[in-house]
Amino acid sequence: MSAPIAFRVDDELRHRLELLATATDRPLSYLATEALKQYLDANEWQVKAIHEGLAAADEGRLIDHNDLVKRWEEKRAAAMD
């Protein structure tokens, strides 16, 4: 099922979308929907990761920065040997 949604775009973006629609023989709505899906796929993980990190912090599951840097330095030194 789909539902209509309306939003404004500037003239340049509309023109680009129209050119692509013509070149690909696709409706504007199809291209806009695909672009929105790709944007959400590329960005939703960040919000999820932030919420997971905040939940971990609220539960006291934290990593001390100095310990983290020390472990990184030790791994780096071991890799150079």
Phi and psi restraints in degrees (range 20) as a CNS / XPLOR table:
assign (resid 1 and name C) (resid 2 and name N)
       (resid 2 and name CA) (resid 2 and name C) 1.0 -127.9 20.0 2
assign (resid 2 and name N) (resid 2 and name CA)
       (resid 2 and name C) (resid 3 and name N) 1.0 159.5 20.0 2
assign (resid 2 and name C) (resid 3 and name N)
       (resid 3 and name CA) (resid 3 and name C) 1.0 -134.4 20.0 2
assign (resid 3 and name N) (resid 3 and name CA)
       (resid 3 and name C) (resid 4 and name N) 1.0 144.2 20.0 2
assign (resid 3 and name C) (resid 4 and name N)
       (resid 4 and name CA) (resid 4 and name C) 1.0 -70.8 20.0 2
assign (resid 4 and name N) (resid 4 and name CA)
       (resid 4 and name C) (resid 5 and name N) 1.0 149.9 20.0 2
assign (resid 4 and name C) (resid 5 and name N)
       (resid 5 and name CA) (resid 5 and name C) 1.0 -142.8 20.0 2
assign (resid 5 and name N) (resid 5 and name CA)
       (resid 5 and name C) (resid 6 and name N) 1.0 142.9 20.0 2
assign (resid 5 and name C) (resid 6 and name N)
       (resid 6 and name CA) (resid 6 and name C) 1.0 -125.3 20.0 2
assign (resid 6 and name N) (resid 6 and name CA)
       (resid 6 and name C) (resid 7 and name N) 1.0 138.4 20.0 2
assign (resid 6 and name C) (resid 7 and name N)
       (resid 7 and name CA) (resid 7 and name C) 1.0 -155.0 20.0 2
assign (resid 7 and name N) (resid 7 and name CA)
       (resid 7 and name C) (resid 8 and name N) 1.0 159.5 20.0 2
assign (resid 7 and name C) (resid 8 and name N)
       (resid 8 and name CA) (resid 8 and name C) 1.0 -95.8 20.0 2
assign (resid 8 and name N) (resid 8 and name CA)
       (resid 8 and name C) (resid 9 and name N) 1.0 143.8 20.0 2
assign (resid 8 and name C) (resid 9 and name N)
       (resid 9 and name CA) (resid 9 and name C) 1.0 -130.4 20.0 2
assign (resid 9 and name N) (resid 9 and name CA)
       (resid 9 and name C) (resid 10 and name N) 1.0 154.4 20.0 2
assign (resid 9 and name C) (resid 10 and name N)
       (resid 10 and name CA) (resid 10 and name C) 1.0 -73.6 20.0 2
assign (resid 10 and name N) (resid 10 and name CA)
       (resid 10 and name C) (resid 11 and name N) 1.0 166.9 20.0 2
assign (resid 10 and name C) (resid 11 and name N)
       (resid 11 and name CA) (resid 11 and name C) 1.0 -59.7 20.0 2
assign (resid 11 and name N) (resid 11 and name CA)
       (resid 11 and name C) (resid 12 and name N) 1.0 -40.0 20.0 2
assign (resid 11 and name C) (resid 12 and name N)
       (resid 12 and name CA) (resid 12 and name C) 1.0 -63.8 20.0 2
assign (resid 12 and name N) (resid 12 and name CA)
       (resid 12 and name C) (resid 13 and name N) 1.0 -45.2 20.0 2
assign (resid 12 and name C) (resid 13 and name N)
       (resid 13 and name CA) (resid 13 and name C) 1.0 -64.4 20.0 2
assign (resid 13 and name N) (resid 13 and name CA)
       (resid 13 and name C) (resid 14 and name N) 1.0 -41.5 20.0 2
assign (resid 13 and name C) (resid 14 and name N)
       (resid 14 and name CA) (resid 14 and name C) 1.0 -60.7 20.0 2
assign (resid 14 and name N) (resid 14 and name CA)
       (resid 14 and name C) (resid 15 and name N) 1.0 -43.7 20.0 2
assign (resid 14 and name C) (resid 15 and name N)
       (resid 15 and name CA) (resid 15 and name C) 1.0 -62.2 20.0 2
assign (resid 15 and name N) (resid 15 and name CA)
       (resid 15 and name C) (resid 16 and name N) 1.0 -44.5 20.0 2
assign (resid 15 and name C) (resid 16 and name N)
       (resid 16 and name CA) (resid 16 and name C) 1.0 -61.4 20.0 2
assign (resid 16 and name N) (resid 16 and name CA)
       (resid 16 and name C) (resid 17 and name N) 1.0 -42.7 20.0 2
assign (resid 16 and name C) (resid 17 and name N)
       (resid 17 and name CA) (resid 17 and name C) 1.0 -63.5 20.0 2
assign (resid 17 and name N) (resid 17 and name CA)
       (resid 17 and name C) (resid 18 and name N) 1.0 -42.4 20.0 2
assign (resid 17 and name C) (resid 18 and name N)
       (resid 18 and name CA) (resid 18 and name C) 1.0 -63.2 20.0 2
assign (resid 18 and name N) (resid 18 and name CA)
       (resid 18 and name C) (resid 19 and name N) 1.0 -41.9 20.0 2
assign (resid 18 and name C) (resid 19 and name N)
       (resid 19 and name CA) (resid 19 and name C) 1.0 -61.4 20.0 2
assign (resid 19 and name N) (resid 19 and name CA)
       (resid 19 and name C) (resid 20 and name N) 1.0 -43.8 20.0 2
assign (resid 19 and name C) (resid 20 and name N)
       (resid 20 and name CA) (resid 20 and name C) 1.0 -67.6 20.0 2
assign (resid 20 and name N) (resid 20 and name CA)
       (resid 20 and name C) (resid 21 and name N) 1.0 -39.9 20.0 2
assign (resid 20 and name C) (resid 21 and name N)
       (resid 21 and name CA) (resid 21 and name C) 1.0 -60.4 20.0 2
assign (resid 21 and name N) (resid 21 and name CA)
       (resid 21 and name C) (resid 22 and name N) 1.0 -43.2 20.0 2
assign (resid 21 and name C) (resid 22 and name N)
       (resid 22 and name CA) (resid 22 and name C) 1.0 -65.5 20.0 2
assign (resid 22 and name N) (resid 22 and name CA)
       (resid 22 and name C) (resid 23 and name N) 1.0 -45.3 20.0 2
assign (resid 22 and name C) (resid 23 and name N)
       (resid 23 and name CA) (resid 23 and name C) 1.0 -65.7 20.0 2
assign (resid 23 and name N) (resid 23 and name CA)
       (resid 23 and name C) (resid 24 and name N) 1.0 -31.4 20.0 2
assign (resid 23 and name C) (resid 24 and name N)
       (resid 24 and name CA) (resid 24 and name C) 1.0 -102.3 20.0 2
assign (resid 24 and name N) (resid 24 and name CA)
       (resid 24 and name C) (resid 25 and name N) 1.0 -2.6 20.0 2
assign (resid 24 and name C) (resid 25 and name N)
       (resid 25 and name CA) (resid 25 and name C) 1.0 55.7 20.0 2
assign (resid 25 and name N) (resid 25 and name CA)
       (resid 25 and name C) (resid 26 and name N) 1.0 45.2 20.0 2
assign (resid 25 and name C) (resid 26 and name N)
       (resid 26 and name CA) (resid 26 and name C) 1.0 -122.4 20.0 2
assign (resid 26 and name N) (resid 26 and name CA)
       (resid 26 and name C) (resid 27 and name N) 1.0 150.1 20.0 2
assign (resid 26 and name C) (resid 27 and name N)
       (resid 27 and name CA) (resid 27 and name C) 1.0 -69.7 20.0 2
assign (resid 27 and name N) (resid 27 and name CA)
       (resid 27 and name C) (resid 28 and name N) 1.0 153.4 20.0 2
assign (resid 27 and name C) (resid 28 and name N)
       (resid 28 and name CA) (resid 28 and name C) 1.0 -56.3 20.0 2
assign (resid 28 and name N) (resid 28 and name CA)
       (resid 28 and name C) (resid 29 and name N) 1.0 -41.3 20.0 2
assign (resid 28 and name C) (resid 29 and name N)
       (resid 29 and name CA) (resid 29 and name C) 1.0 -62.9 20.0 2
assign (resid 29 and name N) (resid 29 and name CA)
       (resid 29 and name C) (resid 30 and name N) 1.0 -37.0 20.0 2
assign (resid 29 and name C) (resid 30 and name N)
       (resid 30 and name CA) (resid 30 and name C) 1.0 -63.4 20.0 2
assign (resid 30 and name N) (resid 30 and name CA)
       (resid 30 and name C) (resid 31 and name N) 1.0 -48.5 20.0 2
assign (resid 30 and name C) (resid 31 and name N)
       (resid 31 and name CA) (resid 31 and name C) 1.0 -64.5 20.0 2
assign (resid 31 and name N) (resid 31 and name CA)
       (resid 31 and name C) (resid 32 and name N) 1.0 -41.0 20.0 2
assign (resid 31 and name C) (resid 32 and name N)
       (resid 32 and name CA) (resid 32 and name C) 1.0 -63.9 20.0 2
assign (resid 32 and name N) (resid 32 and name CA)
       (resid 32 and name C) (resid 33 and name N) 1.0 -41.2 20.0 2
assign (resid 32 and name C) (resid 33 and name N)
       (resid 33 and name CA) (resid 33 and name C) 1.0 -64.4 20.0 2
assign (resid 33 and name N) (resid 33 and name CA)
       (resid 33 and name C) (resid 34 and name N) 1.0 -44.7 20.0 2
assign (resid 33 and name C) (resid 34 and name N)
       (resid 34 and name CA) (resid 34 and name C) 1.0 -62.5 20.0 2
assign (resid 34 and name N) (resid 34 and name CA)
       (resid 34 and name C) (resid 35 and name N) 1.0 -41.4 20.0 2
assign (resid 34 and name C) (resid 35 and name N)
       (resid 35 and name CA) (resid 35 and name C) 1.0 -63.1 20.0 2
assign (resid 35 and name N) (resid 35 and name CA)
       (resid 35 and name C) (resid 36 and name N) 1.0 -42.2 20.0 2
assign (resid 35 and name C) (resid 36 and name N)
       (resid 36 and name CA) (resid 36 and name C) 1.0 -64.8 20.0 2
assign (resid 36 and name N) (resid 36 and name CA)
       (resid 36 and name C) (resid 37 and name N) 1.0 -42.0 20.0 2
assign (resid 36 and name C) (resid 37 and name N)
       (resid 37 and name CA) (resid 37 and name C) 1.0 -59.4 20.0 2
assign (resid 37 and name N) (resid 37 and name CA)
       (resid 37 and name C) (resid 38 and name N) 1.0 -46.2 20.0 2
assign (resid 37 and name C) (resid 38 and name N)
       (resid 38 and name CA) (resid 38 and name C) 1.0 -64.0 20.0 2
assign (resid 38 and name N) (resid 38 and name CA)
       (resid 38 and name C) (resid 39 and name N) 1.0 -39.6 20.0 2
assign (resid 38 and name C) (resid 39 and name N)
       (resid 39 and name CA) (resid 39 and name C) 1.0 -62.8 20.0 2
assign (resid 39 and name N) (resid 39 and name CA)
       (resid 39 and name C) (resid 40 and name N) 1.0 -45.9 20.0 2
assign (resid 39 and name C) (resid 40 and name N)
       (resid 40 and name CA) (resid 40 and name C) 1.0 -63.9 20.0 2
assign (resid 40 and name N) (resid 40 and name CA)
       (resid 40 and name C) (resid 41 and name N) 1.0 -43.3 20.0 2
assign (resid 40 and name C) (resid 41 and name N)
       (resid 41 and name CA) (resid 41 and name C) 1.0 -59.5 20.0 2
assign (resid 41 and name N) (resid 41 and name CA)
       (resid 41 and name C) (resid 42 and name N) 1.0 -37.7 20.0 2
assign (resid 41 and name C) (resid 42 and name N)
       (resid 42 and name CA) (resid 42 and name C) 1.0 -78.3 20.0 2
assign (resid 42 and name N) (resid 42 and name CA)
       (resid 42 and name C) (resid 43 and name N) 1.0 -20.1 20.0 2
assign (resid 42 and name C) (resid 43 and name N)
       (resid 43 and name CA) (resid 43 and name C) 1.0 -119.3 20.0 2
assign (resid 43 and name N) (resid 43 and name CA)
       (resid 43 and name C) (resid 44 and name N) 1.0 -21.0 20.0 2
assign (resid 43 and name C) (resid 44 and name N)
       (resid 44 and name CA) (resid 44 and name C) 1.0 -61.1 20.0 2
assign (resid 44 and name N) (resid 44 and name CA)
       (resid 44 and name C) (resid 45 and name N) 1.0 -33.7 20.0 2
assign (resid 44 and name C) (resid 45 and name N)
       (resid 45 and name CA) (resid 45 and name C) 1.0 -59.2 20.0 2
assign (resid 45 and name N) (resid 45 and name CA)
       (resid 45 and name C) (resid 46 and name N) 1.0 -32.4 20.0 2
assign (resid 45 and name C) (resid 46 and name N)
       (resid 46 and name CA) (resid 46 and name C) 1.0 -64.3 20.0 2
assign (resid 46 and name N) (resid 46 and name CA)
       (resid 46 and name C) (resid 47 and name N) 1.0 -45.3 20.0 2
assign (resid 46 and name C) (resid 47 and name N)
       (resid 47 and name CA) (resid 47 and name C) 1.0 -63.8 20.0 2
assign (resid 47 and name N) (resid 47 and name CA)
       (resid 47 and name C) (resid 48 and name N) 1.0 -42.6 20.0 2
assign (resid 47 and name C) (resid 48 and name N)
       (resid 48 and name CA) (resid 48 and name C) 1.0 -60.8 20.0 2
assign (resid 48 and name N) (resid 48 and name CA)
       (resid 48 and name C) (resid 49 and name N) 1.0 -44.7 20.0 2
assign (resid 48 and name C) (resid 49 and name N)
       (resid 49 and name CA) (resid 49 and name C) 1.0 -64.4 20.0 2
assign (resid 49 and name N) (resid 49 and name CA)
       (resid 49 and name C) (resid 50 and name N) 1.0 -38.0 20.0 2
assign (resid 49 and name C) (resid 50 and name N)
       (resid 50 and name CA) (resid 50 and name C) 1.0 -64.2 20.0 2
assign (resid 50 and name N) (resid 50 and name CA)
       (resid 50 and name C) (resid 51 and name N) 1.0 -45.9 20.0 2
assign (resid 50 and name C) (resid 51 and name N)
       (resid 51 and name CA) (resid 51 and name C) 1.0 -62.5 20.0 2
assign (resid 51 and name N) (resid 51 and name CA)
       (resid 51 and name C) (resid 52 and name N) 1.0 -39.8 20.0 2
assign (resid 51 and name C) (resid 52 and name N)
       (resid 52 and name CA) (resid 52 and name C) 1.0 -65.2 20.0 2
assign (resid 52 and name N) (resid 52 and name CA)
       (resid 52 and name C) (resid 53 and name N) 1.0 -40.9 20.0 2
assign (resid 52 and name C) (resid 53 and name N)
       (resid 53 and name CA) (resid 53 and name C) 1.0 -65.1 20.0 2
assign (resid 53 and name N) (resid 53 and name CA)
       (resid 53 and name C) (resid 54 and name N) 1.0 -41.3 20.0 2
assign (resid 53 and name C) (resid 54 and name N)
       (resid 54 and name CA) (resid 54 and name C) 1.0 -65.3 20.0 2
assign (resid 54 and name N) (resid 54 and name CA)
       (resid 54 and name C) (resid 55 and name N) 1.0 -39.8 20.0 2
assign (resid 54 and name C) (resid 55 and name N)
       (resid 55 and name CA) (resid 55 and name C) 1.0 -63.7 20.0 2
assign (resid 55 and name N) (resid 55 and name CA)
       (resid 55 and name C) (resid 56 and name N) 1.0 -42.1 20.0 2
assign (resid 55 and name C) (resid 56 and name N)
       (resid 56 and name CA) (resid 56 and name C) 1.0 -62.3 20.0 2
assign (resid 56 and name N) (resid 56 and name CA)
       (resid 56 and name C) (resid 57 and name N) 1.0 -42.0 20.0 2
assign (resid 56 and name C) (resid 57 and name N)
       (resid 57 and name CA) (resid 57 and name C) 1.0 -64.4 20.0 2
assign (resid 57 and name N) (resid 57 and name CA)
       (resid 57 and name C) (resid 58 and name N) 1.0 -41.5 20.0 2
assign (resid 57 and name C) (resid 58 and name N)
       (resid 58 and name CA) (resid 58 and name C) 1.0 -61.8 20.0 2
assign (resid 58 and name N) (resid 58 and name CA)
       (resid 58 and name C) (resid 59 and name N) 1.0 -30.1 20.0 2
assign (resid 58 and name C) (resid 59 and name N)
       (resid 59 and name CA) (resid 59 and name C) 1.0 -86.2 20.0 2
assign (resid 59 and name N) (resid 59 and name CA)
       (resid 59 and name C) (resid 60 and name N) 1.0 0.2 20.0 2
assign (resid 59 and name C) (resid 60 and name N)
       (resid 60 and name CA) (resid 60 and name C) 1.0 84.2 20.0 2
assign (resid 60 and name N) (resid 60 and name CA)
       (resid 60 and name C) (resid 61 and name N) 1.0 8.9 20.0 2
assign (resid 60 and name C) (resid 61 and name N)
       (resid 61 and name CA) (resid 61 and name C) 1.0 -87.1 20.0 2
assign (resid 61 and name N) (resid 61 and name CA)
       (resid 61 and name C) (resid 62 and name N) 1.0 86.7 20.0 2
assign (resid 61 and name C) (resid 62 and name N)
       (resid 62 and name CA) (resid 62 and name C) 1.0 -121.6 20.0 2
assign (resid 62 and name N) (resid 62 and name CA)
       (resid 62 and name C) (resid 63 and name N) 1.0 156.6 20.0 2
assign (resid 62 and name C) (resid 63 and name N)
       (resid 63 and name CA) (resid 63 and name C) 1.0 -115.7 20.0 2
assign (resid 63 and name N) (resid 63 and name CA)
       (resid 63 and name C) (resid 64 and name N) 1.0 126.1 20.0 2
assign (resid 63 and name C) (resid 64 and name N)
       (resid 64 and name CA) (resid 64 and name C) 1.0 -67.7 20.0 2
assign (resid 64 and name N) (resid 64 and name CA)
       (resid 64 and name C) (resid 65 and name N) 1.0 128.6 20.0 2
assign (resid 64 and name C) (resid 65 and name N)
       (resid 65 and name CA) (resid 65 and name C) 1.0 -59.5 20.0 2
assign (resid 65 and name N) (resid 65 and name CA)
       (resid 65 and name C) (resid 66 and name N) 1.0 -43.6 20.0 2
assign (resid 65 and name C) (resid 66 and name N)
       (resid 66 and name CA) (resid 66 and name C) 1.0 -62.2 20.0 2
assign (resid 66 and name N) (resid 66 and name CA)
       (resid 66 and name C) (resid 67 and name N) 1.0 -40.1 20.0 2
assign (resid 66 and name C) (resid 67 and name N)
       (resid 67 and name CA) (resid 67 and name C) 1.0 -64.7 20.0 2
assign (resid 67 and name N) (resid 67 and name CA)
       (resid 67 and name C) (resid 68 and name N) 1.0 -39.7 20.0 2
assign (resid 67 and name C) (resid 68 and name N)
       (resid 68 and name CA) (resid 68 and name C) 1.0 -63.6 20.0 2
assign (resid 68 and name N) (resid 68 and name CA)
       (resid 68 and name C) (resid 69 and name N) 1.0 -45.0 20.0 2
assign (resid 68 and name C) (resid 69 and name N)
       (resid 69 and name CA) (resid 69 and name C) 1.0 -65.2 20.0 2
assign (resid 69 and name N) (resid 69 and name CA)
       (resid 69 and name C) (resid 70 and name N) 1.0 -40.3 20.0 2
assign (resid 69 and name C) (resid 70 and name N)
       (resid 70 and name CA) (resid 70 and name C) 1.0 -62.4 20.0 2
assign (resid 70 and name N) (resid 70 and name CA)
       (resid 70 and name C) (resid 71 and name N) 1.0 -44.0 20.0 2
assign (resid 70 and name C) (resid 71 and name N)
       (resid 71 and name CA) (resid 71 and name C) 1.0 -63.6 20.0 2
assign (resid 71 and name N) (resid 71 and name CA)
       (resid 71 and name C) (resid 72 and name N) 1.0 -40.0 20.0 2
assign (resid 71 and name C) (resid 72 and name N)
       (resid 72 and name CA) (resid 72 and name C) 1.0 -63.1 20.0 2
assign (resid 72 and name N) (resid 72 and name CA)
       (resid 72 and name C) (resid 73 and name N) 1.0 -43.8 20.0 2
assign (resid 72 and name C) (resid 73 and name N)
       (resid 73 and name CA) (resid 73 and name C) 1.0 -63.5 20.0 2
assign (resid 73 and name N) (resid 73 and name CA)
       (resid 73 and name C) (resid 74 and name N) 1.0 -39.0 20.0 2
assign (resid 73 and name C) (resid 74 and name N)
       (resid 74 and name CA) (resid 74 and name C) 1.0 -66.7 20.0 2
assign (resid 74 and name N) (resid 74 and name CA)
       (resid 74 and name C) (resid 75 and name N) 1.0 -41.5 20.0 2
assign (resid 74 and name C) (resid 75 and name N)
       (resid 75 and name CA) (resid 75 and name C) 1.0 -64.9 20.0 2
assign (resid 75 and name N) (resid 75 and name CA)
       (resid 75 and name C) (resid 76 and name N) 1.0 -40.3 20.0 2
assign (resid 75 and name C) (resid 76 and name N)
       (resid 76 and name CA) (resid 76 and name C) 1.0 -64.2 20.0 2
assign (resid 76 and name N) (resid 76 and name CA)
       (resid 76 and name C) (resid 77 and name N) 1.0 -44.6 20.0 2
assign (resid 76 and name C) (resid 77 and name N)
       (resid 77 and name CA) (resid 77 and name C) 1.0 -63.8 20.0 2
assign (resid 77 and name N) (resid 77 and name CA)
       (resid 77 and name C) (resid 78 and name N) 1.0 -40.9 20.0 2
assign (resid 77 and name C) (resid 78 and name N)
       (resid 78 and name CA) (resid 78 and name C) 1.0 -65.1 20.0 2
assign (resid 78 and name N) (resid 78 and name CA)
       (resid 78 and name C) (resid 79 and name N) 1.0 -35.9 20.0 2
assign (resid 78 and name C) (resid 79 and name N)
       (resid 79 and name CA) (resid 79 and name C) 1.0 -69.5 20.0 2
assign (resid 79 and name N) (resid 79 and name CA)
       (resid 79 and name C) (resid 80 and name N) 1.0 -26.4 20.0 2
assign (resid 79 and name C) (resid 80 and name N)
       (resid 80 and name CA) (resid 80 and name C) 1.0 -81.5 20.0 2
assign (resid 80 and name N) (resid 80 and name CA)
       (resid 80 and name C) (resid 81 and name N) 1.0 -16.9 20.0 2
